[in-house]
Amino acid sequence: MEGYRTPEARFWKSFPILPIFAKEGMNLDEMKKEVFQLLNITRVHTKTPGRGPDQTEPVILKQGSAVEGVAHLVVDGYPLKIF
C-alpha cells in the first residue's frame, strides 16, 4: 500500500490517483466511476414495462447524448407508445 505514495506525490497534480487493491476489492467501484467520468460516458439501463431494470447490459452513451435515441434502438415505435 505504501508503494503508491511515491507516484501519488509526484503526479497527483497531473493525473487522478486512486489506489486499487483488487484482491481485497478496495476502490473497485470508485475506479469504475472514475473511468466513466474521465471518458465522458454514461451508462443507461433499459427496463421492460412491468419488470426491473436490466443491470447486466447497459447502453453506453457519450455525455450529452439524447436518451430518446436509445429508446428508438430498444423499443420499436417508442414515441408512439409513450407520448
C-alpha positions as CSV (number, residue, x, y, z in Angstrom):
1,M,0.0,0.0,0.0
2,E,2.9,2.3,0.8
3,G,4.3,1.8,-2.7
4,Y,1.7,4.1,-4.4
5,R,2.6,7.1,-2.3
6,T,5.7,8.0,-4.3
7,P,3.9,8.2,-7.7
8,E,1.0,9.9,-6.0
9,A,3.2,12.6,-4.6
10,R,4.9,13.1,-8.0
11,F,1.8,13.0,-10.3
12,W,-1.3,14.0,-8.3
13,K,-1.5,17.4,-9.9
14,S,-1.4,16.0,-13.5
15,F,-3.3,12.7,-13.1
16,P,-6.0,11.3,-10.9
17,I,-4.5,8.9,-8.4
18,L,-6.7,6.1,-7.0
19,P,-5.1,3.2,-5.2
20,I,-6.6,-0.1,-6.2
21,F,-6.3,-3.4,-4.3
22,A,-8.2,-6.0,-6.5
23,K,-7.6,-8.9,-4.1
24,E,-9.4,-7.1,-1.3
25,G,-11.8,-5.3,-3.6
26,M,-10.5,-1.9,-2.5
27,N,-11.8,1.1,-4.6
28,L,-13.0,-1.1,-7.5
29,D,-16.4,0.6,-7.6
30,E,-14.8,4.0,-7.3
31,M,-12.4,3.1,-10.2
32,K,-15.4,2.3,-12.4
33,K,-16.9,5.7,-11.7
34,E,-13.7,7.4,-12.4
35,V,-13.2,5.7,-15.7
36,F,-16.7,6.6,-16.9
37,Q,-16.2,10.2,-15.8
38,L,-12.8,10.5,-17.5
39,L,-14.1,9.0,-20.7
40,N,-17.2,11.3,-20.7
41,I,-19.6,8.4,-21.0
42,T,-22.8,7.5,-19.2
43,R,-24.5,4.1,-18.6
44,V,-28.2,3.8,-19.4
45,H,-30.0,0.7,-18.0
46,T,-33.1,-0.3,-20.0
47,K,-36.3,-1.5,-18.5
48,T,-39.1,-3.6,-19.8
49,P,-42.5,-2.4,-18.6
50,G,-43.6,-4.4,-15.5
51,R,-40.0,-5.6,-14.8
52,G,-37.0,-4.2,-13.0
53,P,-34.1,-2.6,-14.9
54,D,-31.6,-4.8,-16.7
55,Q,-28.4,-4.3,-14.7
56,T,-26.4,-6.7,-16.8
57,E,-26.1,-4.9,-20.2
58,P,-26.3,-1.1,-20.0
59,V,-26.3,1.0,-23.1
60,I,-23.2,3.3,-23.2
61,L,-23.6,6.9,-24.4
62,K,-21.4,9.9,-24.7
63,Q,-22.4,12.5,-22.2
64,G,-24.8,14.9,-23.7
65,S,-26.4,12.3,-26.0
66,A,-30.2,12.0,-26.1
67,V,-31.7,9.0,-24.2
68,E,-34.6,9.1,-26.7
69,G,-32.2,7.8,-29.3
70,V,-31.6,4.7,-27.2
71,A,-35.3,4.2,-26.9
72,H,-35.6,4.1,-30.6
73,L,-33.0,1.3,-30.7
74,V,-34.5,-0.7,-27.9
75,V,-38.3,-0.4,-28.4
76,D,-39.9,-0.3,-31.9
77,G,-42.2,2.6,-32.2
78,Y,-41.2,4.1,-28.8
79,P,-42.5,7.6,-29.3
80,L,-45.9,6.4,-30.4
81,K,-46.3,4.2,-27.4
82,I,-45.2,6.7,-24.8
83,F,-46.4,10.1,-26.0
